[in-house]
Amino acid sequence: MLETNRLILRPMKSEDSLNLFLLNQDPEVLQWTGDQASHNLADAQRILTDHVYPQFQLYKMGRFAVLLKDGTWLGWCGLKYFPETNEVDLGYRFMKKYWGQGYATEACEACLEYGFEVLKIKKIIARAMPQNLPSIKVLQKLKMTYSGLKNDSHYPGGYVIYELSAEDYRKCKNS
Ligand SMILES: CC(C)(COP(=O)(O)OP(=O)(O)OC[C@H]1O[C@@H](n2cnc3c(N)ncnc32)[C@H](O)[C@@H]1OP(=O)(O)O)[C@@H](O)C(=O)NCCC(=O)NCCS
């Protein structure tokens, strides 16, 4: 579990599936993610069992549920390991009514600290569709560096990649 000034980030559990389902029902939330809406609660449960839980079991990382300290469920944020490319990816998704209050940036800062200082990861990347200006703004606020545009049929217009090394993270933190 991670804690920030305003937030709790904790590993997801089965009770998160309803909020996950509701999050993945909102077309504005999904607009620049390349994902389809969940059809039912079972879809959300499958995301947890097939993708989220194994990440924690295998790699001690994953997408955390993000909550306010009063228990309000905001969304998710966290690291994901891709063994096929040996990359660690930072991702996030929040309920629309909580956008624009700095929650994504605050949650990401905690995940970067966890990744670099606890897991000792050397480099963390993030991807965003070029149209997703709020997401790109978050990555810039985290001092991640643009490292290119990649074409991918799953993402019309491709996606931009940002990255941050442990070394640069520590330099920024201490400056
Ligand atoms: C991307 C997302 C997580 C951002 O969450 P958030 O809590 O609103 O983010 P923050 O408040 O920390 O920062 C957002 C920044 O984007 C800025 N922003 C918002 N809309 C913008 C726009 N159209 N153009 C440029 N900047 C914009 C905000 O002003 C803020 O910057 P500021 O702090 O300098 O004012 C949220 O919009 C979301 O869940 N989107 C849907 C899912 C998604 O796209 N996930 C990312 C996939 S790569």
The ligand as a Gaussian input file, in Angstrom:
#p B3LYP/6-31G(d) Opt

LIG

0 1
 C       -5.287000      11.481000     -17.897000
 C       -5.940000      11.562000     -16.530000
 C       -5.559000      10.360000     -15.693000
 C       -5.453000      12.829000     -15.830000
 O       -5.973000      12.818000     -14.495000
 P       -6.032000      14.135000     -13.605000
 O       -6.186000      13.721000     -12.190000
 O       -7.020000      15.081000     -14.181000
 O       -4.557000      14.729000     -13.839000
 P       -3.874000      15.953000     -13.086000
 O       -4.940000      16.821000     -12.499000
 O       -2.814000      15.416000     -12.194000
 O       -3.144000      16.703000     -14.290000
 C       -3.820000      16.961000     -15.503000
 C       -3.158000      18.148000     -16.202000
 O       -3.623000      18.204000     -17.550000
 C       -4.069000      19.533000     -17.815000
 N       -5.082000      19.457000     -18.869000
 C       -6.355000      19.050000     -18.759000
 N       -6.954000      19.135000     -19.975000
 C       -6.007000      19.591000     -20.841000
 C       -5.996000      19.877000     -22.229000
 N       -7.078000      19.704000     -22.991000
 N       -4.852000      20.342000     -22.780000
 C       -3.730000      20.500000     -22.045000
 N       -3.679000      20.238000     -20.701000
 C       -4.810000      19.787000     -20.127000
 C       -4.595000      20.009000     -16.481000
 O       -4.719000      21.415000     -16.451000
 C       -3.498000      19.479000     -15.544000
 O       -2.327000      20.256000     -15.616000
 P       -2.015000      21.404000     -14.503000
 O       -1.897000      20.699000     -13.182000
 O       -0.719000      21.994000     -14.956000
 O       -3.161000      22.368000     -14.526000
 C       -7.484000      11.620000     -16.640000
 O       -7.812000      12.645000     -17.537000
 C       -8.091000      10.307000     -17.113000
 O       -8.360000       9.415000     -16.328000
 N       -8.319000      10.205000     -18.450000
 C       -8.955000       9.018000     -19.012000
 C       -8.040000       7.798000     -19.007000
 C       -6.742000       8.076000     -19.714000
 O       -6.717000       8.733000     -20.747000
 N       -5.656000       7.560000     -19.115000
 C       -4.335000       7.748000     -19.658000
 C       -4.094000       6.881000     -20.844000
 S       -2.471000       7.209000     -21.497000

